[in-house]
């Protein structure tokens, strides 16, 4: 659901802004003040080779000197004694709480650690404070040193909660005031976070409601709000246009597929990027049916498409100067008498054919149509697709890092930088040419999984095979593939992540589009 937390900034120097003379008028009942590692703690962490781990007990923490006088006036105990009593280390996300009297009332003071002050640390700080302040009226934060955009991301993303029914037991704090903060940075971070929130909402919506047509309706509303142009190709138009992959995957469902095309074309645009998202609104596996456990999270199998819609919705707010087209290949993969079958041959947009050896490898079939269409009709400098594509990527890289495949080093490096800056880690994986033989087909141009699986003589590398399949449809254009099957979902709340769909990829792509030349 949309995050209702309102973020405001008290301008001016920290000394003048925190706490403000009219703090009672803000309604704040929680005050947060930064502490930092002592020099001894930093030295201990450096010796351990881990900037954010001084948990061996060496060193300690101290209040940021800018806040020392204000905090001493608030607390009934000596601040240094309080930190020593709790063996504070100043780690990001570490919080020491104490009650304090302010005016005629009481407030809770949260002394929070900032670690090494990096963007990753401040995201964790923001998340920890937002979670701690749930159920309260307002939170006032004394701004730490460092990247305030990352702080805002943590605050907003950890306030996210998706529910169908009654409210959560503890609602997110409705108001956060940052005293002495960098307003431009905080607003940028808030914008990036709200794009991620939109991606989470789209992916978390149950599939009973979320059909391809529903997703197209959401795109229509978002396009109107964001100044985007929109075209939605219906099933009849897909048939007339030769989009065989989308038609085949959607053939088992009574809810027909569609291709959503969003366009952002600012005045004086430089370059053209096409983003392609997998939009499988529910994946049963088709006739190659998943077990029940494997289906429970499949409402989020359109997370890549959700990311593309969220990114397009945010480009104007960030002042991106590149022309960007977003394609979402939307279908529901269901078993029925009309569903595609193992052994079927699909003719994709542009004429290339693929043999279906497993109907549960459907995402690559719809992406192939969209990529081939983008290459033939849209003439972009760069194409990037994003998809919850393979369990193999999750096995290889876990749940915090996405697999990145790219045909050009410069593109891979630019996306890797954006991933690092956004806190959405991307790890480049190889496109191994000698593995291409694994997806040869006896009857078509390519097969949708490794053909050797039929004989048991396998090369393996399922994520690589999927990327090689997609490469068949991109022509000679620079192209990258983000397999977000691991980090696209979270099993529990952790830092800025909330249980369920994570929106992974939205911030990384927005960092890339707002910081890099279009063809990099």
Order of alpha helices (4+ residues) and beta strands (2+ residues): beta-alpha-alpha-beta-alpha-beta-alpha-alpha-beta-beta-alpha-beta-alpha-beta-alpha-alpha-beta-alpha-alpha-beta-beta-alpha-alpha-beta-beta-beta-alpha-beta-alpha-beta-alpha-beta-beta-alpha-beta-beta-beta-alpha
